[in-house]
Amino acid sequence: MEVNGYNTGPEAEEMNEYLLATYESVISDPPGWRQTLHDVHRTVGAFREKSLKTYLRGRTLPADLEEADLRWTNLYRMNLKGANLARANLSGVKLEGVNLEGANLTEADVEGASLYNANLSGANLREANLELVTLHSANLSEANLSETRLSRANLFSAYLEEVNLTEANLSEANLERAWIEKGNLTGANLTEANLRDTRLYKANLSRANLTKANFWITNITQANFTEANLTQAIFSGTMFLLTNFAGANFTKADLTESAFAIADLSGANFSETNLSGTDISGMGFSGAHFSEVDFLEAGLLKKGFEKTNFKGANFEGALWDESTVWPEGLTPPEQ
């Protein structure tokens, strides 16, 4: 077979006609149609895979696969470094260990694909669909995933150094044990995302939506959460070091047994937040809101409370000493 580029020529046209005819034949829901479709998809996938390998054989320039349909193929450990896959259809494709370093996947459909241990460093996935994708242990360092759909994606133990995830949708995504160093998640949607035991070092999450996100025992160092929405987020056992939470919303968040070390919490909203056992000593809360907050066994601050709102806050059982500076009009609890 002579291939003039990937998936072209008479045989490809015949395969597409075969696929279309099969779809038309199962419209009436005949017995065994699911198995028929499975068999056809396997046949079409095998043809596309063979066609792609033929196209790539001996090729020195990056592959041009723009808008290519690669569904039902198995591209395990294939080298597609620098390939152009803009608007390509890779939904459900097996891409374990594939090399997509520097590849262009803008607006590509990769929904449900498996990219376990894949190399996507420096790749451009802007506005791509990666919903339900498996990116377990994948390398996404310096990749562009701005405005990408990653809802319910699995990024367990993924490497995301200097990744661009601005305005990306990561709702319900699994980022447990992921490494996010200097990553940009400005304005990203991480509603109900799992960030348990994730490393967030110098990451930018300003204006991000982290409602009901799970940060249990996460290490957060020099990160930026300015004006982030952390409503009902779970931070139990988390360490915050040199982190900026100015103007952040912690309403009804769980901060039990966590610790803030040299963090900026000015103007933050802690309304109805659970701070039991939390160490906030040495922090400044100028303009912060603590209405209906429980400070049981919390280590209290030794800096100023300028313009801080403590309406309905419970200080019973809070830990303090003679260096604690109480706001005017507030009676310290018994030690």
N, C-alpha and C positions, 0 to 999 in steps of 0.2 A: 504494500500500500504506500503510495506517495502522499506525504502530508505536507500541504502548503500552509504551515502554521497549525496551531492546535485545533483539533476537532473541526476540520474542514474537509471538503472533498465529497465525492459521491457516497462513500461508505457512511460518513457522518450524517449526511442527509437521509439516507435509508434508515439509520438508527433512530433519528428523530421522528421519522414517519412511523416507524415501528412502535415507538413509545406513545405517540399521539393516538395511533389506532388502538392500542391496549387500553388507554384511558377511556376512549369512546366505547369500547366493548364492555367495560365494567359499570357504565352509568346505570344500567338496568339492575345492578346488584345481583349478578348470577352466582350460583353456588361456587365456593372456592375462589372468589375474586381477590381476597387478601393474599392468598398464596400466589395467585397469578401475578399480581403487582410486585410481590417480593421477588419472584423469579425474573421478571422483566427489569426491575431496578438493578438486580445483580448483573444481568447481562449487559445493560447499558453502562453500568458503572465499570465493568471489566473492559468494555470497549474504550471508554473515555480514559481510563487509566493507561491502557496500552498506547492509545493515541498520544497522551501526554508524554509518556516515557520516550516514544519515538521522536516527538518534537524536541525534547530536551537533550537527546543523545548527541554528544559532540558539540553542543551549543556553547559558545563562550560568552555571549551577551546575555543579560538578564531576560528572563522569559516575559513575553508580552501576552498576558492572559486576561486582558481587560474584558469584563462582562462575560467571561467564560463560565459555562455551566459544568461544575465538577461534582455535582451531587452523586452519591452512592459510590464514590471512589475511596480507595484506601491509599493514602499518600504517606504512609509511615516512613519517617526519617528521610523524606525526599528533600533535596536541596533546591530551594526556590529563593535563594538569596537575591535580594534586589528586584524580585519579580513584580510586574505590574498586574495586580489583581483588583484594580478599582472596579467596583460594582459587580464583582464576580459572585457566583452563587456557590458557597461552600457549606451550606446548611447540612448538618448531620455528618459531615465528612470526617474520616479518621485521619488526624494530623499529628499523632503522637511523635514527638522527637523531630518534627519537621524544622528545617532551617528557613525562616522567613526574615532573617536579618535585613533591615533596610527596605523591606518590601512595601509596596503601596497597596493598601487594602481599604482605601477611602470608600465609604458607602457600600462596602461588601456585605453580603448576607452570610454570616458564619453561625447562625443560631443553632444551638444544640451540638456543635462540632466538638471533638475531643482534641485539645492541644496540650495534652499532658507532656511536660518537660520540653515544650517547643521553644525555639529561639526566635523571639520577636523584638529583639533589641533594635532600637532605632526605626522600627516599622511605623508607618502612618496608617492608623485605623480610625481616622476622624469620621464621625457620623456612621460608623459601621454598626451592624446589628450583631452583638455577641451575647444575646440573651440565652441563658441556660448553657453557656459554653463551659467546658472544663479546661481551666488554665492552671491546674495543679502543678506546682514546681516550675512553671514557665518563666522565661526570662523576658521581662518587658521593660528593661532599663532604657531610659531615654525615648521610649515609644510615645507616639501622639495618639491618645485616646480621647481627645476632647469631643464632647457631645456624643460620645459613644454609648450605646445601650448595652449595659452589662447586668441588668436585673437578674437575680437568682443565678449569677455566674459563680463558678467555684474557682477561687484564686488562692486556695490553701497553699501556704508556703511559697507563694509566687515572689519573684524578685522584681521590685518596682522602683528602683533607684532613678530619681530625676524623671519619673514618668509624668506626662501631662494628662490629667483627668479632669480638666476644667469643664464644668457644666455636664459631666458624664452622669448617667443614671446607673447607680450601683445599689438600688433598693433590693434588700434581701440577699445581697451578695455575700459570699463566704470569703473573708479575708484573714481567716485565722492563721496566725504565725507568718503572715506575709511581711516582707521587708519593704517598707515605704520610706526611703531616705531621700529627703529633698524633693519629694513628689509634690506636684501642684494639683490640689483637689478643690480649687476655688469654685464655689457655687455648685459643687457636686451634690447629687442626691444619694445619701447613704441611709435612707430610712430603713430601720430594722436590719441593717447590715451587721454581720458578725466580725468584729475586730478583736476577738479574744486573743490575748498573747501576741498581738501584732506590734511590730517595732515602728513607731512613728517618730523619726528623727528629722528635725528641721522641715517637717512637712507643712504645707500651707493648706489649711481647711477653712479659710475665712469665708463666711457666708454659706458654708455648706449646711445641708439639712441632714442632721444625724438623729432625728427623732426615733426613739426606741432602739438605737444602736447599742450593741453590746461591746464594751471595752474592758471586760473583766481581766484583771491582772495584766493590763497592757502597759508597756513602757513608753511614755510620751515625753520626749525631750526636745526643747527648743522649737516646739511646734506652734503654729499660728491658728487659733480658733476665733479670731476676731469676728464678732457678730454672727457666730455660728448658732444654729438651732439645735440644742442638745436636750430638748424636752423629753422626759422619761427615759433618757439614756442610762445605761448601767455602767458605772465606773468603779464598782466595788473592788477594793484592793489595788487600785491603780496609782502609780507614781507619776506626778506631774513635775517636771524640772524645767525651769526657765521657759515656761509656756505662757503664751499670751491669750487670755480669755476675755479681753476687754469687750464689753457689750454683748457677751454671749448669753444665751438663754438656757438656764439649767432647770427650768420649771419642772418640778416633780421628778427630778433625776435622782438616782441612787448613787451616793458618793461615800457610802459606809466604808470605814477602814482604809480610805485612800489618803494620800498625802500630797500637799502642795508645797513645793520648795522653790521659792523665789519666782512666783507666778504673778502675772498682772491680771487682777480680777476686777478692775475698776469698771463700774457701770454694768456689771453682770447681774443677771436676774436669777436668784436662788429661791424664788417663791415655792413653798411646799416641798423643798428639797430635803432629802435625808442625809444629814451630815454626821450621823452618829459615829463616834470613833475616828473622825477625820482630823488630821493635823493641818490646821490652817494658821498656825502660829507664825508670826513674822510677816504675814501678808497684809497688804493695804487694800481696802474695799471702798475707796472713794466713789460715791454715787451708786453703790450696789444695793440690791433689794433682797431682803431676807425675811419677807413676810411668811408666817406660818412654817418656819423652819425648825427642825428638831436638832439641837446642838448637844445631845446626850453624849458625854465622854469625848466631845470634840476638843482638840487643843486650840484655844482661842488666840487671836492675833494680839500683837504687841504694837501695832502701828495705828494709824488714824482711821476713824469711821466717818469722815466728812460726808455729809449728805446721804448717809446710809439709812435705809428703811428697815426697821426690825419689827414692824407691826405683827403682833401675834406670835413672834418667835419664842421658842421654849429653850431657856438656858439652864434649866435644872439638870445638874449632873455634869455640866460643862467643866473642862479643866482649865484653870487660869491661875495666875500668881500675881504678885504685887506689881509686876511690870506691865500687866495688861491695861490698856488705856480704854476705859469704858466711855461710850457716848453720853453726852449730857442728857440727864433725865432717866437713864436706865440703871436700875438697881442690880448690882452683881448678885448672882446666886450664892448660896452658902457653899463653902469649900468642904 
